[in-house]
Amino acid sequence: MWRKKGRGICEARVTTQLADQNISNSTQIHHQLLDFLRQYSNYRDLRHLKTLAWMVSALISSGQLSLSAWEPYVSSRAKLAQSFERRWHRFVSNRLISVKRLYIPLVLLALKDWYSHRLYLALDTTVLWNRYCMIHLSVVCCGRAVPFLWQVLEHSSATVAFEEYQPLLRQARWILREHADVMLLADRGFANHALMYWLQGSNWHYCLRLPCDIHVHGPRRYPTRVSHLWPPKGEALLYHHVGLWQDGEYRCHLVLANVKGVKEPWAVMTDETPSLKTLWQYGLRFRVEELFLDSKSGAKEARRLAHPLGKRSRATLPRRCCGSTLRHDSGHGRST
């Protein structure tokens, strides 16, 4: 009996020591993050910065995007788990919090040494809860895509019109005006006349995949569909100065590849000299897949933050992304 009691006391002491160690480590991370946010962000409300720093430090320490997993890593006078969740709820529901003022200065700081290197931007969409479409414009680095700008639409499809994401592109062009070498990567749903004309005036390079039903002018006497030009398996074809769509007005270079192990052939358009490197550049776009997995898993857990009853809100999604994005940037910032 005494042995069991003594064992229980020892286990309680070990648990308490581990909890104190978790709080100590998380508190150090919190202080570093708070100093970083106060120094480099253009945000002046210290309360919001403190809450965000606790969210990110708990996310880093726990390694989980789970509200219940954050509680042991937050120093607070609160004793109930509901008190912690209400704190996160108030943050993501606060419409006065400007994600851009918090996050954009930190992105520019991370990119300040990239002026001599090409900057790859991946444009893509993902659908959350079959109700909201999230447009991501991400920087490809460190083996994955890091969120740069994002926009949320109440739209149940992943296909969006150019007018919906044009403001995102214009904002990115202004923010990155000091970067002379930028390349945009995008999938088939973004290949349209409006985007092509915008890219011509932006001085950005591009590498976009085309649908197989697009008409091409140049390879043959008459316009023909891309699907009629596929090369044999394991080969690629390079075309210079071809016209696209029915009118053939837009001219570009084209790479057709029938890659082994890939379900569908690729048709990739670019403004640069076509080569096998074009396929490698377009392949960088697939780094967004991990980002989308993070977004969906994070939204599934974090949707309880939008409302105590679990209601989903379009307005809270940008603030939800801010914390998880800063967590990734904190882990990879040195290598960028």
C-alpha positions, 0 to 999 in steps of 0.5 A: 500500500505504502509502495503504491502511494509512494509510486503515485507521489513520484509520478505526480512529481515527474508530471509536475516537473515535465509540465514546468519544463514545457511552460519554461521552454514555451515561455522562452519561445514566446518572449523571442517571438514577441520581441520579433513581432514588436520589432518587425511588424507594423502592429501596435496593439500589444495585446494582440501580439501577445496572444499571437505569440502564445498561439505560435509558441504553443503550436511550435512546442506541441507540434500539433494544431490542436487546441487541447494540446496547446494548454500545457504550453501557455502560461496563464492564470486561467485554470479551465481549458475553456478559458484558453479556447475562449482566448483563441476564439476572441483573437480569430473573431476580432475583425479589428486585427489586420493580418496584412499589417502583422504578416507582410512585414515579416515576409519582406524581412525573410525575402530581403536577401533574395533580390539576386535570386529568382522568386517562384510564386505558386498560385492555386486554390483549395476548397474548405468545407465545400463552401469556401474557396481559399486562393493562395499565392505562395513563395516556393522555398525550402522544399515547400510552398510558404504562404505569401498572400491569400484570399477567401471567397464564399465559393464552392468550386476551386475554379475562380474568375480572373477578376477574383484573384487579380487584386491579389496579383496586383498587391503581390506585384507592388510588394515585390516591386524591388524583385526583378526576377519573379516567375508565376507558376499555376495550374490549368484552371488559371490559363486564360486570356486575362491572366496572360495580358496581365502578365505581359504588363507585369514583367513577371515570367510565367510557367503555366499548364494548359488544358488539353483542349486548347487550340494551338497555332503553329505546329501544323498548318491549321490550328489543332488541339494540344491533345493531338500533339502529345509525344510518345511516352517518355519524350518531350516536344519543344515549340517556339512562338506558337499561338494559343486559343481559337484566335491565336493572338497570344504568342508564347513558347510551349513544352509538351511532355509525356512523362513516364509514371505520370497519369496525364501528359503535360502541356506547359506554356512559358515566356522563356526559351523552352527546355526540359528546365521548363518542366522542372520549374512547373513541377515546383508548383506541386509544393503547394500540396503540403500547404493545402493539407496543412490548411485543411487539417488546420481548418478542421481543428480550428473551425471551433475557434470561429464560434463556440458552437463550431459555426464556420465563418469566412471572416475568421479564416485569414486570422486562422492561417496567420498563426500556423503560417508564422509557425512554419516561418519560424521553423524555416526562417533561417534557411530562407 
